[in-house]
Amino acid sequence: MKGSMGEKKTITVFGATGSQGGGLARAILADPESGFAVRAVTRHADSPQAQELTRLGAEVVQADMDDEASLAPAFEHAYGAFLVTNFWEHISAEREKAQALAVARAASHAGVQHAIWSTLEDTRACIPLEDPRMPTLQEKYKVPHFDGKAEADHYFTEEGVPTTFLRTTFFWENLLTTFVPQRGEDGVLELVFPMGDSRLAGIAVEDVGKTALAVFKRDTDLIAATVSIAGEHLTVADMAAALTEAIGETVRYRPLAADGFRALGFPGADEAGNMFQYYADCADRFTAARDLAAVRELNPDLQDFGTWLAAHRDALRTAFTT
């Protein structure tokens, strides 16, 4: 039977050793009644993360989105596919688009019956290229890792791949890695974001995977649909207050102008500064697109920020003190 591994339908999962794909792979593997089996795609099949997926029951295959010829075996006889690219690995919207086109072609050639493409809004619909509020990056983007994915959406349609467009948002896990609160001059932990009083839509990365599984379980219901997800919409001041309560140490919000954030000089600071400015300046339309009740209907276990904090309290304390 096409798309089956035994009696289960095979889902080809890109990024399976990363955040989003890893979340979906673990969600499927933890749900033996789902009717799905995992084919985990990685460039490094011998990595500890890949070996752990094998131990949990996934089929691990090696492929590279930059090498289109390597992709065909990853899709062979698959019913579905979860497709995600990693802009931050190379910081190039053009390369991300090329990767998206490669997987769209491969999924189309294999006759995949349901793909989920992890994508984002085109920020230029809210802040046009000629808008001086925000610098243009990589010649034609405002927020390249948003805009490149949005531009790639049409590849899936044009290649005839039955696709659900899953729009994600800020991962709370970033507080453990990229955007760890730093100590101010007085030693107090600070969240330094250029968000003003705008609400930031956030989500636990685990819930991206769980919601993607729910989309697959809906069969063809959400093909051609755009599903925009978040776990909660919070001001950064409210996030700081919740962090304070969770770790038992004061965390304060120190707002910064977007230009000041872009000037911090870390790799990708201009990209991140533009991203937060987009989140802030376009907050109403961005959060309105993410109906939390609708997301919770798909994923009843959807975490709000407080739930996520409670599950990560020890990790947060460690991250904040190292």
C-alpha positions in Angstrom: 0.0 0.0 0.0 1.4 3.4 -1.0 2.5 5.5 1.9 2.6 2.6 4.5 5.3 1.2 6.7 3.6 -2.0 7.7 0.0 -0.7 8.1 1.0 2.8 9.1 1.3 5.8 6.7 4.8 7.1 6.5 5.4 10.8 7.3 8.8 12.1 5.9 10.0 14.6 8.5 12.7 17.1 7.6 14.5 18.8 10.4 13.9 15.6 12.5 16.9 16.2 14.7 16.0 19.9 15.1 13.3 21.7 16.9 10.2 21.7 14.8 10.8 18.4 12.9 12.0 16.8 16.1 8.8 17.8 17.9 6.7 16.2 15.2 8.8 13.1 15.1 8.5 12.6 18.9 4.8 13.4 18.8 4.2 10.7 16.3 6.4 8.2 18.0 4.7 8.9 21.4 1.3 8.2 19.8 1.1 4.6 18.6 -2.5 5.0 17.7 -1.9 7.9 15.3 -1.6 5.6 12.3 1.6 7.2 11.2 5.2 6.1 11.1 8.2 8.5 11.1 10.9 8.7 8.4 13.4 11.1 9.9 15.5 13.0 7.4 18.9 14.3 8.5 22.2 15.1 6.9 23.9 13.3 9.7 22.4 9.8 10.2 25.1 8.9 12.7 24.5 11.8 15.0 23.3 11.1 18.6 20.0 12.7 17.9 19.4 10.5 14.8 20.4 7.4 16.8 18.0 8.4 19.5 15.2 8.6 16.9 16.1 5.2 15.6 15.9 3.8 19.2 12.4 5.4 19.5 11.2 3.6 16.4 11.9 6.0 13.5 13.4 5.1 10.2 16.3 7.5 9.7 17.4 8.4 6.2 20.2 10.7 5.0 19.4 13.6 2.6 20.4 17.2 2.1 18.0 20.0 0.8 21.0 21.6 -0.9 21.4 18.4 -3.0 18.1 17.8 -4.8 19.3 14.4 -6.2 19.6 13.1 -2.6 15.9 13.8 -1.8 14.1 11.2 -3.8 14.7 8.3 -1.4 13.5 10.4 1.5 10.0 10.7 -0.1 9.7 7.3 -1.7 6.3 5.7 -0.8 5.7 8.4 1.8 2.1 9.4 2.5 2.9 12.8 4.0 5.8 15.1 4.6 6.8 17.9 7.1 9.0 20.4 5.4 11.0 23.0 7.3 14.2 25.0 6.4 16.7 26.6 8.7 17.5 30.1 7.7 19.8 30.7 10.7 22.2 28.0 9.5 23.3 30.1 6.5 21.3 33.5 6.9 20.3 33.5 3.2 16.7 33.9 2.0 17.7 32.9 -1.5 19.3 29.7 -0.3 16.2 29.0 1.8 14.0 29.5 -1.2 16.1 27.1 -3.3 15.8 24.5 -0.6 12.0 24.9 -0.5 11.8 24.5 -4.3 13.9 21.3 -4.1 11.7 19.7 -1.5 8.5 20.8 -3.3 9.8 19.2 -6.5 10.8 16.0 -4.8 7.5 15.8 -2.9 5.6 16.4 -6.1 7.6 13.7 -8.0 6.9 11.2 -5.3 3.2 11.9 -5.2 3.1 12.9 -1.5 -0.6 13.1 -0.6 -0.2 15.7 2.2 2.6 18.1 3.0 3.0 20.6 5.8 5.2 23.5 4.9 6.5 25.4 7.9 6.3 29.0 6.8 5.8 32.6 7.9 4.1 35.8 6.8 5.5 38.2 4.2 6.4 41.2 6.3 6.4 43.5 3.3 2.6 43.3 3.3 2.7 45.4 6.5 6.0 47.2 6.1 6.7 47.8 2.4 10.2 47.8 1.0 10.1 51.6 0.6 9.0 52.1 4.2 11.9 53.9 5.9 11.0 52.7 9.4 13.0 49.5 8.8 16.2 48.9 6.7 15.9 46.6 3.7 18.1 43.5 4.0 19.5 41.2 1.4 18.5 43.7 -1.3 14.7 42.9 -1.3 13.5 41.8 2.1 12.5 43.4 5.3 12.7 40.2 7.4 14.4 37.7 5.2 13.6 34.6 7.2 9.9 35.5 7.0 9.8 36.9 3.5 11.8 34.1 1.9 9.5 31.4 3.3 6.5 33.4 2.3 7.8 33.7 -1.3 8.4 30.0 -1.3 4.8 29.1 -0.6 3.8 29.2 -4.2 6.3 26.5 -5.1 4.2 23.9 -3.4 1.0 25.1 -5.2 2.7 25.2 -8.6 4.3 21.8 -8.1 0.9 20.4 -7.3 1.7 19.3 -3.8 -1.3 19.1 -1.5 -0.1 21.4 1.2 -1.1 22.9 4.5 0.8 26.1 5.2 1.7 26.1 8.9 2.7 29.6 10.1 4.7 29.5 13.3 6.0 32.3 15.6 8.6 33.2 18.3 9.7 30.1 20.2 9.8 30.4 23.9 12.9 28.1 23.8 14.8 31.1 22.4 14.9 32.3 26.0 17.2 29.4 26.7 19.5 30.0 23.7 19.5 33.0 21.5 17.8 35.5 23.7 18.8 34.5 27.2 18.2 37.4 29.6 21.4 39.2 30.5 22.3 41.0 33.7 22.2 44.8 33.8 24.8 47.0 35.4 23.1 46.5 38.7 23.1 42.7 38.4 19.3 42.3 37.6 18.3 40.0 34.8 16.9 41.9 31.8 14.8 41.0 28.8 16.0 43.5 26.1 13.6 43.5 23.2 12.5 46.3 20.9 8.8 45.5 21.4 7.5 48.5 23.3 4.1 47.6 24.8 3.1 45.4 21.9 2.2 41.8 22.5 4.5 39.0 21.3 3.0 35.9 19.9 4.9 32.9 21.3 4.7 29.1 21.3 6.5 26.1 22.8 8.3 24.4 20.0 6.9 21.1 21.1 3.5 22.4 20.3 4.5 23.0 16.7 5.0 19.3 16.3 1.9 18.4 18.2 -0.2 20.8 16.1 1.4 19.4 12.9 0.4 15.9 13.9 -3.2 17.1 14.5 -3.2 18.6 11.0 -2.1 15.2 9.5 -4.8 13.5 11.6 -7.4 15.7 10.0 -6.7 13.9 6.7 -7.4 16.3 3.7 -9.5 18.8 5.7 -6.7 21.4 5.9 -5.0 20.9 2.6 -4.6 24.4 0.9 -5.3 26.0 4.3 -3.1 28.4 6.2 -2.9 27.5 9.8 -1.3 30.2 12.0 -0.3 29.1 15.4 0.7 30.5 18.8 0.4 29.4 22.5 -0.2 32.9 24.0 0.2 36.6 23.1 2.0 38.5 25.9 3.7 41.8 26.3 7.4 41.4 27.1 6.8 43.2 30.4 4.3 40.4 31.2 6.8 37.8 30.1 9.4 39.3 32.5 6.9 39.2 35.4 6.1 35.5 34.6 9.8 34.7 34.5 10.3 36.4 37.8 7.6 34.3 39.4 8.9 31.1 37.8 12.6 31.3 38.7 12.3 33.2 42.0 14.5 36.0 40.8 13.7 39.4 39.4 13.6 39.6 35.6 12.7 43.1 34.2 11.9 44.3 30.7 14.2 46.9 29.3 12.7 48.2 26.0 15.1 49.2 23.3 14.5 51.1 20.1 14.7 48.8 17.0 17.7 50.8 15.7 19.4 50.3 19.1 18.8 46.6 18.9 20.1 46.3 15.3 23.2 48.1 16.5 24.0 45.5 19.2 26.3 43.9 16.6 25.8 40.2 17.3 25.5 37.9 14.2 22.0 38.4 12.7 21.3 41.5 14.9 19.9 43.4 11.9 17.6 40.5 11.0 16.5 40.0 14.6 15.9 43.7 15.1 13.8 43.8 12.0 11.9 40.8 13.2 11.0 42.3 16.6 10.1 45.6 14.9 7.7 43.7 12.6 6.3 41.8 15.6 5.8 45.2 17.4 4.6 47.4 14.5 2.3 44.8 13.0 1.2 43.1 16.3 -2.5 43.5 15.9 -2.7 41.7 12.5 -0.1 39.1 13.5 -1.8 38.1 16.8 -5.3 38.3 15.2 -4.2 35.7 12.7 -3.4 33.3 15.5 -6.7 32.4 17.1 -5.6 30.6 20.3 -9.0 28.9 20.7 -8.7 27.5 17.2 -5.1 26.3 17.8 -6.3 24.7 21.1 -9.1 22.9 19.2 -6.4 21.3 17.0 -4.0 20.7 19.9 -5.8 20.4 23.3 -2.5 20.2 25.1 -1.4 23.6 23.8 0.8 25.3 26.4 0.5 28.9 27.5 3.6 30.7 28.7 3.1 29.8 32.4 2.8 26.1 31.6 5.9 26.2 29.5 7.8 28.1 32.3 6.8 25.5 34.9 8.2 22.7 32.7 11.4 24.5 32.1 12.1 26.2 35.4 15.3 24.4 36.1 16.7 24.8 32.6 15.9 28.5 32.8 17.7 28.9 36.1 20.7 27.2 34.6 20.7 29.2 31.4 20.3 32.5 33.3 23.2 31.8 35.7 25.8 30.5 33.2 
